[in-house]
Amino acid sequence: MVYIRGMKFFALIIFILFFRFVSGQTVNIIPLPKSFVKLNGAFHLHSYTIIGMNDNSMLPQANYLQTELKKADGILIAVDPDEQKAQIDLKLVDKPGLNGAYNLKIEANRITIIASGNDGIFYGLVSLMQLIRMQPVGSSVSLAACEIADAPRFQWRGFMLDESRHFFGKEKVEQLLNWMAFYKLNKFHWHLTDDDGWRLEIKKYPRLAQVAGIGNHTDSLAPAKYYTQEDIKEIVAYAQDRFITVIPEVDMPGHATAANKAYPEFSGGSIRNYENYTFDPGNEKTYGYLADILKEVNGLFPSHMIHLGGDEVALGNQAWAGRPGITEMMAKNKLTALDDLEHYFFNRMADSVMKMNDNVLCWDEAASTNLNPAKTIVFWWRQNFPSQL
């Protein structure tokens, strides 16, 4: 799987989706569903409406609709597991279907959402919420009768947040997760480490948060800001309730300036404009240090995916030239160029991730390494190099 980053590409995609939405204009739902049929009549949603279900596993999804309606529209509906009382009926059915697929039917006296999985039920409720949000806020909402059948066109629908350069905090992250859920995005790529700051508590190496957490992109002396491991657990759980997978990025071997402030013994050295930019691939202890970090990261994120970065190492790897440890490591492993050493480093760290039964994610520079394609996802950001796609 390939992911492309870049604001121009993002803007193009938004334009295409918007154009598709406006040109179709059959129903006010984003993304536009696969099928929409207008029916006769309207359903009137109000505070006497009851949401029920045929399986209690859907209680969290029912509670989500209840909470969102109260928060955004001031309407408090009841949740009752007794399906017979329901005007909004959630039905899990035992039949094969795409992940996230659902059928939403609005009739004059009933709303029914049918899916083969809880994620489909959730996305059906999100579509219902989008329809509700299009109506005037009041004590009741009138919804035109219709039937919608939909399934995600893409199973990976991602959003990336860089908090190394600018730290936003738990409240803002949860707000972003809410918007992701509202537009049915399901992968939250969380860029937590880079040159400007390290934003993740690692208990074995506390200085990563306390020292490497100091500063941001515009103020190198800003007080340390980072997420405790308890913060991480709460955010991951919040995302899971919205069927969003949180994927951490711990950048290596480049973009390590902040980490190297905290533990300089693992720095790969400095060159002009790139001070302590890399981890040291010639120091055997570096591999154990980073493996310990990744072990704690793995314990916090149940996604079974860790993004290792691997980009722009060439900006700082010239500092490796001539260092005794580097020379010895290259000779020992029969490496002839610094790029070979970079690939050696990345393969070793990828092995550490794969041994924890996690997939390795990386930027496209790491595509030239000899990684297991079945366990690797490449995020392509250099779209200005189409010949390398």
Sequence and secondary structure as in RCSB ss.txt:
>XXXX:A:sequence
MVYIRGMKFFALIIFILFFRFVSGQTVNIIPLPKSFVKLNGAFHLHSYTIIGMNDNSMLPQANYLQTELKKADGI
LIAVDPDEQKAQIDLKLVDKPGLNGAYNLKIEANRITIIASGNDGIFYGLVSLMQLIRMQPVGSSVSLAACEIAD
APRFQWRGFMLDESRHFFGKEKVEQLLNWMAFYKLNKFHWHLTDDDGWRLEIKKYPRLAQVAGIGNHTDSLAPAK
YYTQEDIKEIVAYAQDRFITVIPEVDMPGHATAANKAYPEFSGGSIRNYENYTFDPGNEKTYGYLADILKEVNGL
FPSHMIHLGGDEVALGNQAWAGRPGITEMMAKNKLTALDDLEHYFFNRMADSVMKMNDNVLCWDEAASTNLNPAK
TIVFWWRQNFPSQL
>XXXX:A:secstr
 EEE  HHHHHHHHHHHHHHHHHH SSS SS  SEEEEEEEEEEEETT EEEESSGGGHHHHHHHHHHHHHHH  
  EE S GGG SEEEEE  S   TT EEEEE SS EEEEESSHHHHHHHHHHHHHHHHTS  SSEEEEEEEEEEE
  S S  EEEEETTTS   HHHHHHHHHHHHHTT  EEEEE BSSS B B  TTSTHHHHTTTS  SS TTS   
 B HHHHHHHHHHHHHTT EEEEEEEESSS HHHHHH GGGB   BTTBTT SB TT HHHHHHHHHHHHHHHHH
 TTSEEEEE  SGGGTGGGGTT HHHHHHHHHTT  SHHHHHHHHHHHHHHHHHTTT EEEEEGGGGGS   GGG
EEEEE  TT GGG 
